[in-house]
Amino acid sequence: MNRKTLVLPAVVGLLAPALAACGGSDGGSDGGGSIVVGTTDRFIASKDAPAPLDPAYAYDVGTWNVLRQTVQTLMVQPRGEGAPVPEAAESCGFTDSGNERYACKLRADLKFSNGDAITAADVKFSIDRALAIKADSGVFALLSTIDTVETKGDQEVIFHLKTADATFPYKLSTPVAGIVNPDNYEKNKLREGFQVDGSGPYVLKGEEKDGELVRSVFTRNPNYKGALKVQNDEVDMVSYEDADAMGAALEGGDIDVMTRSMTPEQIDKLAVADGDVDLVEMPGLEIRYLAFNTEAPTVKSKAVRQAMAQLLNRDELISAVYGSQADPLYSLVPASITGHSNAFFNKYGDPSVAKAKGLLDDAGVETPVKLTLHYTTDHYGAATKKEFEELRRQLNGSGLFQVGIEGAPWDTFVPAERNGEYDVFGMGWFPDFPDPDSYVAPFLDKDNFLKLPYANNEIRNTLIPDSRREADRLAAADSLNRIQDIVAEDVPLLPLWQGKQYVAARDDVTGVAYALNASATLQLWELGRGVSG
């Protein structure tokens, strides 16, 4: 029997709690043989990125999917709705009324996977290390509100913050705050290659080929102590060149679970197929957007960026490429997240060539405006090229632009973007944690991960700090709405759409509903074996 399951996990308390699919994770076994998971995520160690799996460097959903299984954090995001809960910590909390002092007590007898005891000094080492290395991925910025890290004995860690940060518990649940062994990680240098040593639920053994991690074998860590209940003994994650190869592996029985990134056509086919594979759909917090190098001559004029925002027809884009698998996005903060607003629709309304022409004419910009849109060919799925072909069609169809498109693989795309080689480029974003701050600060704060030159003092110095002071995230809405209005006016980024999440799994695999958390990262420990049918 083929069961199509719609899963609605809670997102910042606005949706109903998650429902179990395929029997639910509580029905999983502690064994049942290795579960094989397919992905199109690629893990490449290159000259520009020699340490892809170092927690002080890694900052994309694929590498975080590896680190969340292996490197333990003080806090962890729960299965369903709610704030982070203690993981390596026994307890954590703010100890002052101003949300500027945060203390954690470690679990007793906590150990790394090799059996070494974990102390508060190891936590301090790990956090201080990420901040000291200051990797060009920008992931260290998640810890930017930390002033100093203090230890009391072997079990207590105290974080003194520069300013109030109600989102800090979430940040301690991200891999950059993962606890690493000082014996394996140098204080001021990234660890190159694909080795990972931590205290998470699994130990990693990787299979490499030509500088690429092609298979990741996650074996249950016998020394793991934490809040997670591990439902299996081993999970093998296999990287495929593309979604078609991954789909063929699922059909052929080589893998049990298929994750990102499936094509829209695969999802449509699985949604109606009758067989032994279940498709699980979840509301997504993934967003796609265009980013601008606002110092580049082609898009330095705000009028050019505004004209693109005025011409963009999100409904046509989604219809042509993604169908029911995505929704239009009119702000950096997606719908279902506290603080969302339709800032771009409020400013630009429906697409209009006449209004776009007026913006360019008023600014004295000659038309057609010539520029190139850059995209990655292998990181967000095969549909990305089609998406950029549609963007080109819309812009060129106005007669106001003469646009070309150019794709590059992720391992060359990222260094080029960070070096400022692209005037306009497309990116996706999976939140670091399910809070509006994760859709604002990484793009607009100092040390933003895109290395964008755009800077707005009101956003950086007032609005982001004000929003972080509010423990009640609803109370931060005014600051967040103002940020989104400024972005719609200046257009350093142009939101396109937000997508749903999908996992396909054989119907004897349990816990699939919980295999992705609210930040779209894998929780392999939830997968188990049950009864087919």
C-alpha positions, 0 to 999 in steps of 0.5 A: 500500500502506498500512503501519501502523507501530508505532515504539518510540523509546528513552525514558531508555534503557528502550526499544529504539532507534527504528525507521525508518518509511516508508523511514526518514529516511536514505532522504529526499531533499534536495529534492522540493518543499515538505512540508506539515504540518498542526497544530491548534496555534494561534499568537495574539499577544494583549494578554496574550501579545504575544510568543508566539515569543520564546524567553524567553517561549514555553513550550508544545509548539506554540510550541516546535515553531516555535522548535526549527526556527529557534533553535539551542541549544548541545545537542540531544536525539538521534534515539533514546536517550541524553543530549543531544549538541552542536549549536551547540556543538562540545563541552560537559561538566562540568569539575568532580566536583560538576556545578556548572561546565559549559563549552561550546566553540562550533563554528567559523564559526557564523552567524545566518541573516542571516550575522552571526557568533555568538560566546560573547557572544551565548550569554551575552546570550541566557541572561542575557536570559531570566533577566532578563526572567523572563517570566510563562510561567515558562520562565525557571525551566528556567535557575534553577540558573545563577548566572553565565555567563562567556565566554572569548574568542569560542568558550568559554562557562562556566556556573557553577551555584548547585547541582549539576544533572545535568540541565543539559545537557538544559536547554541543549537547550530553546528558552529556551536558544536563541541569539538575535541581540542586534541583533534582541532587546532585552535587557530586553524581549520581542520582540512578534509572530511574527518569529524570527531564529536560527541553526537549520536553517530560516528562518521566514516567517510568514503572519498573519491577524487577529493569528494565525500561520496558516501557517509556511514553514520554508526551509532556512537556508543558513548553518546549521552544526550536528549536524542533517542536513536532509532537505528544502528547505522545510516549510510548517506550516499551522494548522487550526481543528480536527482535522476540518478538518485531516483533510479537508485530508489526505484532499484532498491539501492536506497531506502530514503530520498531527500533533497533535491528531488525534481518537481517532476519526481515529486509529482510522479511520487505523489500519485504513484501506487507502490511501496514508496511514500512521499512525505510533504512538509511546509517548507521554510526554504526561500530563494532570492536574487542577491545584488552586489550594490557596488557593481556598475550594472546594478549600483543604481537603486532604480535598476534593482527596483525595476527588476522587483517591479517586473518580477511575476512570481506566479508565472515563475512558480507556475512554469517551474515548481507548480504547487511545490512553492509559493510566492515570497514577498519578503525575506521572512517567509509566511508562517514565521513570526514577523512576516510581511508582504513588503515587496507586494505592498511597495510594488503591487502587481508586475508592471512594465510601465511602472518599471520604465518610469523608475528607470526613466526617472533615474536617467538609466539607459535601456535596455539594461545589460546584465548577467544572472548567475546561478549554481548548477548543482546545489539547489536541484535541476530546476534552477536552470529552468527558473533562471530561464524564466527570469530571463524571459520575464526581464527581457520580455519587458524590453527594459533589460538585456539579460544573460544567464550563466551557471556554475557548480557550487564549488566554484560558484561560492568562491566567485560570489564571495570574491564579488565576481557576480553582479546579480546571483541566485541563492537559496536559504534554509534557516539556521533556526526557525526565527525571523532573525535567521532571515535578516541578520545573515544577510543584512548585519555586519559580517553577512555570509554573502559578503554583500557591500550593502549596509544600512545603519538603521538595520544594523545598529537599531532594528536588529538589536531591538528585535533581539531584545524581545523574548516574546518574538511577537513583540519584535514585529515592529522592528522586523516589519521596518527591516522588511520595508527598508529591504523592499525600498533598497532591494539589496536582495529580491525574494522569489519564492518559498518552497515545501519540503519532501522526503520519499521513503520505502514504507518499511522506514519509520520516523520519516515525518521527523527526518527533517526539522524546522530548519530543513536539516536531517535528523537521521536518528529518527529513522527506523525499520518497521512493517511494510505496507 
